[in-house]
């Protein structure tokens, strides 16, 4: 069963954190088409948040076609247009990123500098791919 987490220090609204977690889980293959998300009531109990917050996240995910709500049954992950990456690709990319992060921190970069560097290179790479 998929479990949501909230970071109260992130500055990101709780409903968006829930949406982002489902997006990422689908992309990485942790959630598959047909998987049921926790019921709103279960998320409310687990995270001690307002039911309207969870409902807002689920509505947002339905609008993005990530999930479909089925009355009386729950909310289920939809088939996505872009396939999730394979486990071996995920593992390889994760290892490479972990190695890069260890090198960055060993070089004296703090979290803010690491994020800035990553964002800069990410944007540059995306712009090169478009051109």
N, C-alpha and C positions, 0 to 999 in steps of 0.2 A: 504494500500500500504506500502510495506517495505521501510524504510528510512535508508540510510547509514549515518554514522557519522565518522569523522576523528579526531584523536588525534595527533596534530602536535608535541606534546612533547614526544610521546611514543618511538621514535626511530625505530618504525616498518614502513617499506615502505608502502605508501598508498594503493598500489594494494593488499598487503598481509592483510591489515586491512579490506578491502572489502571482501576478501575471508574468513577470519576468522569470520567476522560477519555473513556471510551466513551459514558457517558450524555450528556455534553456534545456529543460529535461527532455522535451520533444526533439530538439535539435541534436542533443547528445545521445538520443536513443534510450534514455532511462524511462520515458513514457512512450508507449506504442499505441497505434490506432486501436480504439476499442477499450483501452484502459479507463477505469472509472476513477475520477478524482474523489477525494473525500467529500462527504456531504457537508453542506454549509454548516449545519449544526455541529459536526465533528470538528471542523476547523475552528469554529467559535470556541468550543470547549478546550481544544488543544492550545490555542494561542491566546485565549482570553481577550478576544477583540469583538467589536460590535458586529452583529450579523449583517448589517447593511454594508459594512466594509467588504465582507466576503462576497456578498451578493453583487456588489459593484464590480469586483474583480472577475467574477464568473460571467457577468454580462459583457464586460470588456473582452474577455476571451471568446465569448460567443460571437461578438461583433467582428473579431479578427479571424473567425472561422477556425480557431484552435480547438474548440470543443463544441459539443452539442448537448444541451440539457434535454433529458427525457423525463417528463413528469412522472413522479412515483418511482423512478428507477435511479436517477442520479445524473451526473454530468460526465460525458465520455469524450476522450481524445479523438479528434477527427484524423482522417488520412491527410497527410501533408503533401504539398506539391513537391517540395524538395526533400529527398530522402535523408534520413538520419545517417550520420557517419558510422562506419563499421567500428567494432570494438578495438580492432588492432590499430586503426588510424587514430582513434581517440587516445589510446594508450601511448602511442608514439608521440603525438602532438603534446600530450600532457607531460611526458618525460622531458621533451625538448624545452617546453616552457618552464618547467621546474628548474632545469639546469640553468637556463637564462636568468631566472629570478635569483637563484643562489649567487650567480656571478655578479649580478647587479647589486645585490645587497652587500656582497663581499667587497665590491668596489666603493662602498660608502654611500650608495644612493638610499634615500629613505622612501617610504611608501609613496609619497606625493611625487617625488622625482621619477620613480619607476612608472607610476601611472602616466605622468606627462610624457616620458620617453615612449612608452608603449602607444599612447594615443597619437603622438606625432608620427611615429613610423607606420602605424595602422592607416592613418589618413593619407600619408604619402604613397603607401603601397596601393591603396584603393584608387587614388588618382592616377597612378601609373597604369593600373589595369584598365581604367576607363579610356585612357588616351590611346 
